[in-house]
Amino acid sequence: MQANQIYRVESECVTRYYVWDSIVRISHWINVIAVGVLIFTGFYISTPFYRPTADEPFGATVMATMKNIHFLFAIIFTLNGLFRAYWFFAGNTYRQWFRFHIWKADFWNEAWWKLKDYITLRYTDYELHTLGHNTLATLTYVILFIVASVQGLTGFAMAGKINPGGFFDTLFGWVIPLFGGEANVRMIHKMIMWGIIGFMIHHITFVIYLEVFREKGMLSSMITGLKTRPLGWEPIEKPWEKKEK
């Protein structure tokens, strides 16, 4: 796929940029499926909404099946997350974290500018700034990676208690005393789950808002990898320093 192709959309010439490579897109949708399955099975494990009777031999295995599915998708989510973290450094320039210098004032100036941009629903980023991730998005993904890591550690620690002295108990057993007991670990695991659900609601709502009112093609970009900009569009350097008209 060649980047920067000029083509016509709704009688307007625009430039098409190849922003999200296939690995990013596949990884994204693996996360969507994995998180969805983990939330569903996690809810069931915590509060079973189907309780089979003793004379239902198939139904009696529902909880065990849910736990196995939950564990399987936890492994998938973890491996996908580790690879995605690597790709944040190895992918194209639209995804690379290391091109942002977190120790410089410009990083935090841009992050604050973008936060105000989102809160006020101005979203000037479409007109001015970038195609890929801005610094606020980068900071958000760093925080999400840390939160997801804690979620994984607490989950694998609880899974290890099923087989004391086994592989996962040996590898992650230290997490339980670190947080003051299994009850605390379980509570942290649930709290993070609700935080992830909140983030998903925000993420989906905001993407739909941008698709409808601001940046057309936002939803399809995670399928095709393509974003569009008006013909002749050029990113403005340090737009947070520009006075709004």
C-alpha positions as CSV (number, residue, x, y, z in Angstrom):
1,M,0.0,0.0,0.0
2,Q,1.5,3.3,-1.1
3,A,0.9,6.3,1.1
4,N,-0.1,9.8,0.2
5,Q,-2.4,8.9,-2.7
6,I,-4.7,11.7,-4.1
7,Y,-8.2,10.8,-4.8
8,R,-11.7,12.3,-4.9
9,V,-14.3,11.9,-2.2
10,E,-17.7,13.7,-2.4
11,S,-16.5,16.0,-5.2
12,E,-13.5,17.0,-3.0
13,C,-9.9,16.1,-3.7
14,V,-8.2,14.6,-0.6
15,T,-4.9,12.9,0.2
16,R,-5.0,9.3,1.5
17,Y,-2.4,8.3,4.1
18,Y,-1.5,4.8,5.1
19,V,-1.3,5.2,8.9
20,W,-2.3,2.0,10.7
21,D,-0.3,-1.0,9.3
22,S,-1.9,-4.5,9.2
23,I,-0.2,-5.6,12.4
24,V,-1.6,-2.7,14.4
25,R,-5.1,-3.4,13.0
26,I,-5.0,-7.1,13.6
27,S,-3.7,-6.5,17.1
28,H,-6.4,-4.0,17.8
29,W,-9.2,-6.4,16.9
30,I,-7.6,-9.3,18.8
31,N,-7.8,-7.0,21.8
32,V,-11.4,-6.1,21.2
33,I,-12.4,-9.8,21.0
34,A,-10.2,-10.8,24.0
35,V,-11.4,-8.0,26.3
36,G,-15.0,-8.7,25.4
37,V,-14.7,-12.4,26.2
38,L,-12.7,-11.7,29.4
39,I,-15.4,-9.2,30.6
40,F,-18.2,-11.6,29.9
41,T,-16.6,-14.7,31.4
42,G,-15.3,-12.6,34.3
43,F,-18.8,-11.4,35.1
44,Y,-20.0,-15.0,35.1
45,I,-17.2,-16.3,37.3
46,S,-17.9,-13.5,39.8
47,T,-21.7,-13.7,39.7
48,P,-23.0,-16.7,37.8
49,F,-26.3,-15.8,36.1
50,Y,-26.9,-19.4,35.1
51,R,-26.9,-21.9,37.9
52,P,-27.4,-25.5,36.6
53,T,-29.1,-28.1,38.8
54,A,-27.4,-31.2,40.0
55,D,-29.2,-33.4,37.4
56,E,-27.7,-31.4,34.5
57,P,-24.4,-33.1,33.7
58,F,-23.5,-30.6,30.9
59,G,-24.6,-27.6,32.8
60,A,-22.6,-28.6,35.8
61,T,-19.4,-27.9,33.8
62,V,-20.4,-24.3,32.9
63,M,-18.3,-22.7,35.6
64,A,-15.3,-24.8,34.7
65,T,-15.8,-24.0,31.0
66,M,-16.1,-20.3,31.7
67,K,-12.9,-20.3,33.8
68,N,-11.0,-22.2,31.1
69,I,-12.2,-19.7,28.4
70,H,-11.3,-16.8,30.7
71,F,-7.8,-18.2,31.3
72,L,-7.3,-18.9,27.5
73,F,-8.2,-15.4,26.5
74,A,-6.1,-14.0,29.3
75,I,-3.1,-15.7,27.7
76,I,-4.1,-14.4,24.3
77,F,-4.5,-10.9,25.6
78,T,-1.2,-11.0,27.4
79,L,0.8,-12.3,24.4
80,N,-0.9,-9.8,22.1
81,G,-0.2,-7.0,24.6
82,L,3.5,-7.9,24.8
83,F,3.8,-8.0,21.0
84,R,1.9,-4.7,20.7
85,A,4.2,-3.1,23.2
86,Y,7.2,-4.2,21.0
87,W,5.4,-2.9,17.9
88,F,5.0,0.6,19.5
89,F,8.7,0.8,19.1
90,A,9.2,-1.1,15.9
91,G,6.2,0.0,13.9
92,N,5.9,2.9,11.5
93,T,6.3,6.5,12.6
94,Y,2.6,6.9,13.4
95,R,2.9,4.3,16.2
96,Q,6.4,4.7,17.6
97,W,6.6,5.8,21.2
98,F,10.3,6.6,21.2
99,R,9.8,9.6,18.8
100,F,8.2,11.4,21.8
101,H,10.5,12.8,24.3
102,I,8.6,12.6,27.6
103,W,11.3,14.6,29.4
104,K,10.8,17.7,27.2
105,A,8.3,20.5,27.9
106,D,6.8,20.2,24.4
107,F,5.6,16.7,25.3
108,W,3.5,17.9,28.2
109,N,2.5,21.1,26.5
110,E,1.0,19.1,23.6
111,A,-0.6,16.6,26.0
112,W,-2.3,19.5,28.0
113,W,-3.4,21.2,24.7
114,K,-4.9,17.9,23.5
115,L,-6.7,17.3,26.8
116,K,-8.4,20.7,26.6
117,D,-9.1,20.0,22.9
118,Y,-11.0,16.8,23.8
119,I,-12.8,18.2,26.8
120,T,-14.2,21.1,24.9
121,L,-14.9,18.9,21.8
122,R,-13.1,21.2,19.5
123,Y,-10.9,18.5,18.1
124,T,-8.6,20.9,16.1
125,D,-6.2,18.0,15.7
126,Y,-7.9,17.0,12.4
127,E,-7.1,20.4,10.9
128,L,-3.7,21.1,12.4
129,H,-1.5,18.5,13.9
130,T,-1.0,14.9,13.2
131,L,-2.2,11.7,11.6
132,G,-1.1,9.1,14.1
133,H,-0.9,9.3,17.9
134,N,-0.4,12.6,19.7
135,T,1.4,12.7,23.0
136,L,-1.9,12.5,25.0
137,A,-2.8,9.3,23.2
138,T,0.8,8.0,23.8
139,L,0.5,8.8,27.5
140,T,-2.9,7.1,27.7
141,Y,-1.5,3.9,26.1
142,V,1.4,3.8,28.5
143,I,-1.0,4.1,31.5
144,L,-3.3,1.4,29.9
145,F,-0.3,-0.9,29.5
146,I,0.6,-0.5,33.2
147,V,-3.0,-1.0,34.3
148,A,-3.4,-4.1,32.0
149,S,-0.2,-5.5,33.4
150,V,-1.5,-5.2,37.0
151,Q,-4.7,-6.9,35.8
152,G,-2.8,-9.7,34.3
153,L,-0.6,-10.2,37.4
154,T,-3.6,-10.3,39.7
155,G,-5.5,-12.7,37.4
156,F,-2.6,-15.1,37.0
157,A,-2.0,-15.0,40.8
158,M,-5.6,-16.0,41.5
159,A,-5.4,-18.7,38.8
160,G,-2.2,-20.1,40.5
161,K,-4.2,-20.8,43.7
162,I,-6.1,-23.5,41.8
163,N,-2.9,-25.5,41.8
164,P,-0.8,-24.5,44.8
165,G,2.9,-25.0,44.0
166,G,2.2,-25.3,40.3
167,F,3.7,-23.2,37.5
168,F,1.5,-20.1,37.8
169,D,1.5,-20.2,41.6
170,T,5.3,-20.3,41.6
171,L,5.5,-17.6,39.0
172,F,2.9,-15.2,40.3
173,G,2.3,-16.3,43.9
174,W,4.2,-13.3,45.2
175,V,1.5,-10.9,44.0
176,I,-1.0,-12.0,46.7
177,P,1.1,-11.1,49.7
178,L,2.3,-8.0,47.9
179,F,-1.3,-6.7,47.9
180,G,-2.1,-8.0,51.3
181,G,-4.1,-11.2,50.6
182,E,-6.2,-12.8,48.0
183,A,-9.3,-10.8,48.9
184,N,-7.4,-7.5,48.0
185,V,-6.1,-9.1,44.8
186,R,-9.6,-10.0,43.8
187,M,-10.9,-6.5,44.6
188,I,-8.2,-4.9,42.6
189,H,-8.9,-7.2,39.7
190,K,-12.6,-6.2,39.7
191,M,-11.8,-2.5,40.1
192,I,-9.5,-2.6,37.1
193,M,-12.2,-4.4,35.1
194,W,-14.6,-1.6,35.8
195,G,-12.0,0.9,34.8
196,I,-11.4,-0.9,31.5
197,I,-15.2,-1.0,30.8
198,G,-15.3,2.8,31.5
199,F,-12.4,3.4,29.1
200,M,-14.1,1.3,26.4
201,I,-17.3,3.3,26.7
202,H,-15.4,6.5,26.4
203,H,-13.3,5.2,23.5
204,I,-16.2,4.0,21.5
205,T,-18.3,7.1,22.2
206,F,-15.5,9.5,21.2
207,V,-14.6,7.6,18.0
208,I,-18.3,7.7,17.0
209,Y,-18.4,11.4,17.8
210,L,-15.3,12.1,15.6
211,E,-16.7,9.9,12.8
212,V,-20.1,11.7,12.7
213,F,-19.1,15.3,13.5
214,R,-15.4,15.7,12.7
215,E,-13.1,13.3,11.0
216,K,-14.8,11.1,8.4
217,G,-13.3,7.7,8.0
218,M,-12.1,7.4,11.7
219,L,-14.0,4.1,12.1
220,S,-12.9,2.6,8.8
221,S,-9.2,3.6,9.4
222,M,-8.8,0.7,11.8
223,I,-10.0,-1.7,9.1
224,T,-8.3,-0.2,6.0
225,G,-5.4,1.6,7.8
226,L,-6.1,4.7,5.7
227,K,-6.8,8.3,6.9
228,T,-7.7,11.2,4.7
229,R,-6.8,14.9,4.8
230,P,-7.7,17.8,2.5
231,L,-5.5,18.2,-0.5
232,G,-2.4,20.2,0.5
233,W,-2.8,19.6,4.2
234,E,0.4,20.0,6.2
235,P,0.7,19.4,9.9
236,I,1.4,22.6,11.8
237,E,4.4,22.4,14.2
238,K,3.5,23.2,17.8
239,P,-0.1,24.2,17.2
240,W,-0.6,24.8,20.9
241,E,1.5,27.9,20.5
242,K,-0.8,29.3,17.9
243,K,-3.5,31.8,19.0
244,E,-7.0,30.7,18.1
245,K,-9.0,33.0,15.8
